[in-house]
Amino acid sequence: MKLKTVLFGKTYEFKTVKELMGKANEEKTGDTLAGIGAESAQERIAAKVVLADALVSDIRNSPAVPYEEDEVTRIIQDDTNEKIYEEFKNFTMAELREYILSEKTTGSDIARLSRGLTSEVISGVTKLMSNLDLIYGASKIQVTAHCNTTIGDKNVFAVRLQPNHPTDDPDGILASVMEGLAYGCGDAVIGLNPVDDSLASVTRILEVFHSFKEKWAIPAQCCVLAHVTTQIQAVRDGAPSDLIFQSIAGSEKGNEAFGMSGATLQEAVDVMKTMGCSVGPNVMYFETGQGSELSSDAHNGADQLTMEARCYGFAKRFKPYLVNTVVGFIGPEYLYDSKQVIRAGLEDHFMGKLTGISMGCDACYTNHMKADQNDIENLSALLVAAGCNYVMGVPHGDDVMLNYQCTGYHEAQTLRTLFNKRAIPEFDAWMIKIGIITPDGVPTDRFGDASIFLK
């Protein structure tokens, strides 16, 4: 494989594929601070030129972490469809990009292609795409999954209702749930990040969710986003959970930092299939975010985009109902400003869809980042245009427990109206039944009135 090029009379040479991949990435603070990113715009362009001429096989054969040393690499490589890979292995990365973006290539074609691509290849082709390419490419791909309801159908845009509370007070949590439901949020999942992730606390909140869902016959899923091992025990003890959640990383070392492994996740799947409350078969919920491996020194010298792509290859093994990148949550140490956050959100969504998983995005930012609510609304609109399965819904876009900002309850209906989308069909019918929207999807006078659940 040729690892050098001449640009404007200067020779640029890269020692390894890993170095090439890092230099070809769009500017990210995390890569810069780790000494992985390009040192100039010219070097970045040179790396993209070299990457564009590389073969799919060149990139596959240079995983970010060696096969012998890393469980995530083994899962990604072992799950690759070799017959389909053989069809595309001699494509250059530029040809792969053109194939994905071609008007002749259908969503079904891309879904088949994805089975023959490793995560490094998916990361590589992403580096060659503009933001508009990422939006268009992702919009062609439809990925559905079923828990109690089906997410990802055409013209459906769902929302996770995130009723976090600074003390896990059940009344406060339920108040947020009621408000979110009144605004049409919660069809993806009603999912709480707990302050106290003890077994007793997790069980109590799951019981509160289940009771409320049953009382109002809400066609949705409920989950408490505690550590996977706590949730497994809660379900074994009889707690009513529809999904099991876990944050995941793109390397074995990163997953060890999260206190789990592939075996742990498989145990969760097995427990949910025998003792969970949902229909299934998709019973897992994963969250990711560019830079998490850097923060735990688990990136093995690879760039944060490539490590993020590997999260999705790892997730695919467990057939999740939901995966989302919490794109701006870690902070400016990894994504400095709104430009980097928007780019990362579009990259992550495209990579997740191309991997073949049900992908959403927590379009968010922290208060010490150079971004604001307008930036996040911009990203949300771009994601819906790209066919994103779901985003978050938080009261007024301000999470008072996690202390970060993201999309609010109010935005869901605006985005649905703007892009001619509806909620998941069963949930949409439920919204009509309780009188918050008309059969045409237009909000009624009751829309946003949480008191309807108190009458």
Number of C-alpha atoms within 10 A of each C-alpha: 12 12 18 17 15 12 13 7 7 11 11 16 17 17 9 11 22 22 19 27 28 27 29 27 25 23 21 28 21 23 25 17 12 16 14 23 26 24 12 11 13 14 20 21 18 26 26 24 19 24 28 21 16 22 21 28 20 18 26 19 15 15 22 25 22 14 16 8 12 15 20 27 25 17 19 23 21 12 17 17 16 14 10 15 19 13 11 18 19 15 17 20 29 21 18 22 21 14 17 23 19 11 9 9 13 15 18 12 14 22 18 15 21 22 18 21 27 28 30 27 25 27 26 29 22 27 25 21 18 14 17 12 19 25 22 17 24 27 18 21 23 22 21 17 20 19 23 23 20 19 25 26 17 15 15 22 27 30 30 27 30 25 27 24 21 16 12 21 12 14 11 14 20 18 14 21 26 21 23 28 24 25 26 28 31 29 27 31 27 24 24 24 19 22 18 13 17 15 18 12 17 27 23 17 23 23 17 16 25 20 13 16 16 10 9 11 11 17 20 20 25 28 24 25 23 23 20 21 18 18 29 26 15 21 23 15 12 13 23 24 26 28 30 29 25 22 22 30 33 33 26 24 22 24 21 14 16 16 15 19 20 18 9 14 22 14 15 25 23 14 18 26 17 10 18 23 21 21 15 20 16 23 30 25 23 22 23 25 29 31 29 22 27 22 14 15 14 22 25 16 19 24 31 29 29 27 30 30 31 30 28 31 29 26 30 19 16 19 20 25 28 30 30 28 27 22 29 31 25 19 22 22 18 26 27 19 21 23 15 20 29 25 19 26 30 26 24 29 28 29 29 29 26 31 28 24 27 27 32 31 28 27 28 32 29 18 13 12 18 17 22 16 18 10 18 24 18 13 24 28 17 19 26 24 16 22 29 31 29 29 29 29 30 26 21 13 19 17 20 14 15 15 12 18 25 28 26 24 28 19 23 27 24 13 18 19 14 12 16 13 19 21 27 25 16 16 23 20 17 19 24 18 12 15 17 24 22 15 13 8 19 13 19 12 10 15 20 19 15 18 12 15 14 6 5
